[in-house]
Amino acid sequence: MNDRNVTDDLATAHERAIERATDGRRFAAWIDGSAHEAASGATFATRDPATDTPITTVPRCDEPEIDAAVEAARTAFEGAWSALSHEERADRLLEWADRLTRHTDELALLECLDTGKPLEFAEAEIREGIGYIEYYAHLLHGDTDERVPIDGETHAYTREEPYGVAGLIVPWNYPVLLSCWKLGPALAAGNSVVLKPAELTPLTATRFAQLAEGLLPPGTLNVVHGLGDEAGSALTGHPGIDKLSFTGEDTTGEIVMGAAAEHITPVTLELGGKSPFVVFPDADLEATAATAAEGILYNAGQSCDALSRTLVHEAVHDEFLERFVSAAAEWTVGDPLAEDTTIGPLASEQQLETVHEYIELGRESDAELVTGGDSSDGADVGWFVEPTVFDGVANDSRLAQEEIFGPVASVVSFGSYDEAIELANDVDYGLAAAIATEDLSLAHRAAADIEAGTVWVNDYARFSPGLAFGGFKRSGIGRECGPEALNEYRQQKTVTIALNG
Ligand code: NAD
């Protein structure tokens, strides 16, 4: 942050932006094609993390609203939605995507204010998210069932059928993008859905549902706001849910999986990460430093795939570290509405406290604080943290093992290939990893040896609707994105017909 009167400028700009973004709109739950408040009358506020002011309130839903949403979804699944052909379903989804695209500016501003992410990034993520809905709609056009040639007396084939009602639960770090990763394949597969956004960031999900009016039959897409242990657990434990897809912390994933077990509900889990970036000595250090900075600073480090452990060969350690610190300094902490900002505030005061606790832990350890370590100057409101790098971090320390979810990098040195791989894999998670090297053989070898669902070489966060994403180990079960994700939301039926019968 620069040293002008940040507080006053922020407050005024954000007050106006909140007025513009909410513009008399109601952010109620969306059930069976219309707005609903909680039967209890309870609400909670969603706050702007840059100014810590309330944006608006949303209903604090619980069992009655989950019951209503699941019932509406069941009716839609058995009626209007499933009555559509593949092509009609694809067309409806594409029309919805078009309408959402026309509202990109409005959605981006809402997402920026609700999450604290820079406006430009919010806009890119809205576009990216809509792209996933389009992808799954297009995939339907090429969708085929299989004939299985078993013998001349039998016609055997498989059918892919939707589960029915899918319960979708998402976290606060990428509300639109992660919702679209689930909505696209779940709806394209023919399910109806109940989506529960995170309590910190409920706004864009509401608008997504409202903007589906007239395109998706009522009850096809329901959005229910609420707390994890109220609305969330009512959803995961509901006997009318046929499929669960959850993104969030691994410890919450355990609870969700336990609830799913009660009804033998299939569950997709996208959980946390502590992703390594392995920098081999032949890497292009300038480019690698920039990638490493992006890997830990994009979205203020609140990314499941953040490259939070930088493993650097000792031969290039000093030069890399110098370049890494310079690259991190190019990221600008500040007002997420400002054009030059690349790091907004963290999403909540609680998240700020968590990040501060880890920074304190780092200070008290033998690791060296190379840059950062404090909230940015000048801001007495808003949950800002400057880029922070610790060097000489022990790989078995909490700093290197636990998900911090802030702009805090841990640098660890290695001396050999085997040591690098051992360090990279010596963690409970296995979501993503990156490798920096100019040696193609080494890149392939390391990509095979690292335990992670995605490995980027000389790259970070290369996402595309066609590429599957998901975790090894404690990072989850199943895959999102890519053609495979369609089958996370449908089940296979085998049919055999005796031809001589
Ligand atoms: P969280 O687990 O606290 O909450 C996620 C969602 O689950 C929220 O909507 C919350 O209300 C709900 N929830 C909480 N308790 C619940 C319960 N008992 N039953 C049902 N639902 C419940 O996670 P968070 O703090 O919002 O998000 C951050 C986490 O998400 C990080 O661990 C991050 O790594 C992970 N994440 C993973 C991916 C991925 O693709 N693997 C992507 C983004 C974020």
Residues whose N, C-alpha, C, O or C-beta is under 5 A from the ligand:
A	BS01	NAD	I169 V170 P171 W172 K196 P197 A198 E199 G226 L227 G228 D229 G232 S233 T236 T247 G248 E249 D250 T252 I255 E270 L271 G272 G273 C304 S475
